[in-house]
Amino acid sequence: MSPHQIVLDLQDWLALFGHFLGLSLMSLGGAMSTSAEMHRYLVEQHGWLSQTQFNEAIALAQAAPGPNVLFVALMGWQVGLNAGSSVAAVCGVFVCLVGILLPSTIFTYQVAQWGHRNRELRAVRAFKQGMAPLVIGMLLATAWLLGSGGGGAGPKLWLLSVASGLVIWRTRIHLLWLLGAGAVLGAFGLV
Amino acid sequence: MTQPTRPGPTSLTDLFFSVTILALQGFGGVLAVIQRELVERKRWLSNEEFIEDWAVAQVMPGPNAVNLCMMIGARHFGLAGALTAVAGMLAVPLLLVLLLAALHAQYADNPAVSGALRGMAAVSAGLIAATGARLAVALVKNPVPLAWGVAIAAASFVLLAWLRAPLAVVLFTLGGLGCLLAWRRLK
């Protein structure tokens, strides 16, 4: 990554933390939905991240296993590195990740507990069950977007997606076998 | 609460590692892995419960996979379970992603590495589609009339995958329609 040096004082760290705390409650549908605002703040307004670093954080987190919200941790890591030390980088990880997660997690916890206590209410049951068709449509859309790889997926890659989908649907084989097979096929350029 | 015969995490340690292991299998969609691991294999919750918890996790702010695991942890061990599940979801994947970031600079241009990632993404796409197919069976028992349910699922797919409509808009319109239809059938 290209060198991109910045200076952060305590007030900047607090501002960074506050910014992510604020974004947390706006992150409906996942933290990625607020990434445009993160870009405006980190890249355009403060210049704490370069454009390339911002893009790489998102791309890396999507390629890595685990929840996509980790792109936020990577941004914090890179902001800290830009500020000059790996201690600052660790600091950046915690400031950004705790900031983006704390408010939404507390809020969701409270609502989920309330919903569980009132699960016999007609409105609660209607909400939970009425969302089911949408949940299925969303899953199929996610699969489509991931499978088409931004429009670059060839017929062999589609075949691999369809074949693994069928195997997963009809069997209870452990996923890691299939992920490993996909990795090997891809590494040897077979798909 | 859950019946005593119902399988569930035996301890906070079991919960932590179960969540960590499923998080590590999620390339582009941890939710589908949760369905696979916790519903199909461990049977901690049924398909219907999974969909219901997901509906809550989805409309709340924050990452939905983290929200969902937190709710499952809370169901079994209260606040301690919620915190353990969130930690399990994030701790090891966080270390791994930082390690990958460190290696990235050296191996980004290696065709074998990018090929392997492409292959794993294709398998994940298959997994997520298969999860959708399995959950679609639950629509038969749903209070939303089946024809409406299929229509809403199809419309949300077209809006999100082909027309790239913003998720929030689809959630409030088609999700709201589903809730209204369910509300009329329930009493």
Chai-1 contact restraints between the chains, C-beta under 6 A:
chainA,res_idxA,chainB,res_idxB,connection_type,confidence,min_distance_angstrom,max_distance_angstrom,comment,restraint_id
A,L25,B,P61,contact,1.0,0.0,6.0,A-B,restraint_1
A,S27,B,P61,contact,1.0,0.0,6.0,A-B,restraint_2
A,S27,B,G62,contact,1.0,0.0,6.0,A-B,restraint_3
A,L28,B,P61,contact,1.0,0.0,6.0,A-B,restraint_4
A,L28,B,A168,contact,1.0,0.0,6.0,A-B,restraint_5
A,G29,B,L167,contact,1.0,0.0,6.0,A-B,restraint_6
A,G30,B,P63,contact,1.0,0.0,6.0,A-B,restraint_7
A,G30,B,N64,contact,1.0,0.0,6.0,A-B,restraint_8
A,A31,B,P63,contact,1.0,0.0,6.0,A-B,restraint_9
A,L60,B,A101,contact,1.0,0.0,6.0,A-B,restraint_10
A,L60,B,H104,contact,1.0,0.0,6.0,A-B,restraint_11
A,A61,B,V97,contact,1.0,0.0,6.0,A-B,restraint_12
A,A63,B,L117,contact,1.0,0.0,6.0,A-B,restraint_13
A,A64,B,V97,contact,1.0,0.0,6.0,A-B,restraint_14
A,A64,B,L100,contact,1.0,0.0,6.0,A-B,restraint_15
A,P65,B,L24,contact,1.0,0.0,6.0,A-B,restraint_16
A,P65,B,G26,contact,1.0,0.0,6.0,A-B,restraint_17
A,P65,B,F27,contact,1.0,0.0,6.0,A-B,restraint_18
A,G66,B,A23,contact,1.0,0.0,6.0,A-B,restraint_19
A,G66,B,P93,contact,1.0,0.0,6.0,A-B,restraint_20
A,P67,B,V30,contact,1.0,0.0,6.0,A-B,restraint_21
A,P67,B,P63,contact,1.0,0.0,6.0,A-B,restraint_22
A,P67,B,A65,contact,1.0,0.0,6.0,A-B,restraint_23
A,P67,B,V66,contact,1.0,0.0,6.0,A-B,restraint_24
A,V69,B,P63,contact,1.0,0.0,6.0,A-B,restraint_25
A,L70,B,V97,contact,1.0,0.0,6.0,A-B,restraint_26
A,A73,B,L94,contact,1.0,0.0,6.0,A-B,restraint_27
A,L74,B,A101,contact,1.0,0.0,6.0,A-B,restraint_28
A,S104,B,P61,contact,1.0,0.0,6.0,A-B,restraint_29
A,S104,B,G62,contact,1.0,0.0,6.0,A-B,restraint_30
A,T105,B,G62,contact,1.0,0.0,6.0,A-B,restraint_31
A,T108,B,M60,contact,1.0,0.0,6.0,A-B,restraint_32
A,T108,B,G62,contact,1.0,0.0,6.0,A-B,restraint_33
A,T108,B,N67,contact,1.0,0.0,6.0,A-B,restraint_34
A,Y109,B,A82,contact,1.0,0.0,6.0,A-B,restraint_35
A,A112,B,V56,contact,1.0,0.0,6.0,A-B,restraint_36
A,A112,B,M71,contact,1.0,0.0,6.0,A-B,restraint_37
A,G115,B,V56,contact,1.0,0.0,6.0,A-B,restraint_38
A,R122,B,L186,contact,1.0,0.0,6.0,A-B,restraint_39
A,R125,B,L186,contact,1.0,0.0,6.0,A-B,restraint_40
A,A126,B,C179,contact,1.0,0.0,6.0,A-B,restraint_41
A,A126,B,A182,contact,1.0,0.0,6.0,A-B,restraint_42
A,A126,B,W183,contact,1.0,0.0,6.0,A-B,restraint_43
A,A126,B,L186,contact,1.0,0.0,6.0,A-B,restraint_44
A,F127,B,C179,contact,1.0,0.0,6.0,A-B,restraint_45
A,K128,B,E52,contact,1.0,0.0,6.0,A-B,restraint_46
A,K128,B,A55,contact,1.0,0.0,6.0,A-B,restraint_47
A,Q129,B,N142,contact,1.0,0.0,6.0,A-B,restraint_48
A,Q129,B,P143,contact,1.0,0.0,6.0,A-B,restraint_49
A,Q129,B,A182,contact,1.0,0.0,6.0,A-B,restraint_50
A,G130,B,V144,contact,1.0,0.0,6.0,A-B,restraint_51
A,G130,B,G178,contact,1.0,0.0,6.0,A-B,restraint_52
A,G130,B,C179,contact,1.0,0.0,6.0,A-B,restraint_53
A,G130,B,A182,contact,1.0,0.0,6.0,A-B,restraint_54
A,M131,B,A55,contact,1.0,0.0,6.0,A-B,restraint_55
A,M131,B,G175,contact,1.0,0.0,6.0,A-B,restraint_56
A,M131,B,G178,contact,1.0,0.0,6.0,A-B,restraint_57
A,A132,B,I51,contact,1.0,0.0,6.0,A-B,restraint_58
A,A132,B,N142,contact,1.0,0.0,6.0,A-B,restraint_59
A,P133,B,V144,contact,1.0,0.0,6.0,A-B,restraint_60
A,P133,B,G149,contact,1.0,0.0,6.0,A-B,restraint_61
A,P133,B,I152,contact,1.0,0.0,6.0,A-B,restraint_62
A,P133,B,A153,contact,1.0,0.0,6.0,A-B,restraint_63
A,P133,B,G178,contact,1.0,0.0,6.0,A-B,restraint_64
A,L134,B,S156,contact,1.0,0.0,6.0,A-B,restraint_65
A,L134,B,L174,contact,1.0,0.0,6.0,A-B,restraint_66
A,L134,B,G175,contact,1.0,0.0,6.0,A-B,restraint_67
A,L134,B,G178,contact,1.0,0.0,6.0,A-B,restraint_68
A,V135,B,I51,contact,1.0,0.0,6.0,A-B,restraint_69
A,V135,B,W54,contact,1.0,0.0,6.0,A-B,restraint_70
A,I136,B,G132,contact,1.0,0.0,6.0,A-B,restraint_71
A,I136,B,L135,contact,1.0,0.0,6.0,A-B,restraint_72
A,I136,B,A136,contact,1.0,0.0,6.0,A-B,restraint_73
A,I136,B,A153,contact,1.0,0.0,6.0,A-B,restraint_74
A,G137,B,A153,contact,1.0,0.0,6.0,A-B,restraint_75
A,G137,B,S156,contact,1.0,0.0,6.0,A-B,restraint_76
A,G137,B,F157,contact,1.0,0.0,6.0,A-B,restraint_77
A,L139,B,I128,contact,1.0,0.0,6.0,A-B,restraint_78
A,L139,B,T131,contact,1.0,0.0,6.0,A-B,restraint_79
A,L139,B,G132,contact,1.0,0.0,6.0,A-B,restraint_80
A,L140,B,G132,contact,1.0,0.0,6.0,A-B,restraint_81
A,L140,B,F157,contact,1.0,0.0,6.0,A-B,restraint_82
A,A141,B,F157,contact,1.0,0.0,6.0,A-B,restraint_83
A,A141,B,L160,contact,1.0,0.0,6.0,A-B,restraint_84
A,A141,B,A161,contact,1.0,0.0,6.0,A-B,restraint_85
A,T142,B,G29,contact,1.0,0.0,6.0,A-B,restraint_86
A,T142,B,I128,contact,1.0,0.0,6.0,A-B,restraint_87
A,A143,B,A125,contact,1.0,0.0,6.0,A-B,restraint_88
A,A143,B,I128,contact,1.0,0.0,6.0,A-B,restraint_89
A,A143,B,A129,contact,1.0,0.0,6.0,A-B,restraint_90
A,W144,B,A161,contact,1.0,0.0,6.0,A-B,restraint_91
A,L145,B,A161,contact,1.0,0.0,6.0,A-B,restraint_92
A,L146,B,G28,contact,1.0,0.0,6.0,A-B,restraint_93
A,L146,B,A121,contact,1.0,0.0,6.0,A-B,restraint_94
A,L146,B,S124,contact,1.0,0.0,6.0,A-B,restraint_95
A,L146,B,A125,contact,1.0,0.0,6.0,A-B,restraint_96
A,G147,B,A125,contact,1.0,0.0,6.0,A-B,restraint_97
A,L157,B,A122,contact,1.0,0.0,6.0,A-B,restraint_98
A,L160,B,A122,contact,1.0,0.0,6.0,A-B,restraint_99
A,S161,B,A122,contact,1.0,0.0,6.0,A-B,restraint_100
A,S161,B,A125,contact,1.0,0.0,6.0,A-B,restraint_101
A,S161,B,G126,contact,1.0,0.0,6.0,A-B,restraint_102
A,S164,B,V123,contact,1.0,0.0,6.0,A-B,restraint_103
A,S164,B,G126,contact,1.0,0.0,6.0,A-B,restraint_104
A,G165,B,G126,contact,1.0,0.0,6.0,A-B,restraint_105
A,G165,B,A129,contact,1.0,0.0,6.0,A-B,restraint_106
A,G165,B,A130,contact,1.0,0.0,6.0,A-B,restraint_107
A,I168,B,L127,contact,1.0,0.0,6.0,A-B,restraint_108
A,I168,B,A130,contact,1.0,0.0,6.0,A-B,restraint_109
A,W169,B,A130,contact,1.0,0.0,6.0,A-B,restraint_110
A,W169,B,A133,contact,1.0,0.0,6.0,A-B,restraint_111
A,L175,B,Q25,contact,1.0,0.0,6.0,A-B,restraint_112
A,L178,B,V123,contact,1.0,0.0,6.0,A-B,restraint_113
A,L179,B,M120,contact,1.0,0.0,6.0,A-B,restraint_114
A,L179,B,V123,contact,1.0,0.0,6.0,A-B,restraint_115
A,G182,B,G119,contact,1.0,0.0,6.0,A-B,restraint_116
A,G182,B,M120,contact,1.0,0.0,6.0,A-B,restraint_117
A,G182,B,A122,contact,1.0,0.0,6.0,A-B,restraint_118
A,G182,B,V123,contact,1.0,0.0,6.0,A-B,restraint_119
A,A183,B,A116,contact,1.0,0.0,6.0,A-B,restraint_120
A,A183,B,G119,contact,1.0,0.0,6.0,A-B,restraint_121
A,A183,B,M120,contact,1.0,0.0,6.0,A-B,restraint_122
A,L185,B,G119,contact,1.0,0.0,6.0,A-B,restraint_123
A,G186,B,G115,contact,1.0,0.0,6.0,A-B,restraint_124
A,G186,B,A116,contact,1.0,0.0,6.0,A-B,restraint_125
A,G186,B,R118,contact,1.0,0.0,6.0,A-B,restraint_126
A,G186,B,G119,contact,1.0,0.0,6.0,A-B,restraint_127
A,A187,B,A112,contact,1.0,0.0,6.0,A-B,restraint_128
A,A187,B,G115,contact,1.0,0.0,6.0,A-B,restraint_129
A,A187,B,A116,contact,1.0,0.0,6.0,A-B,restraint_130
A,G189,B,G115,contact,1.0,0.0,6.0,A-B,restraint_131
A,V191,B,G119,contact,1.0,0.0,6.0,A-B,restraint_132
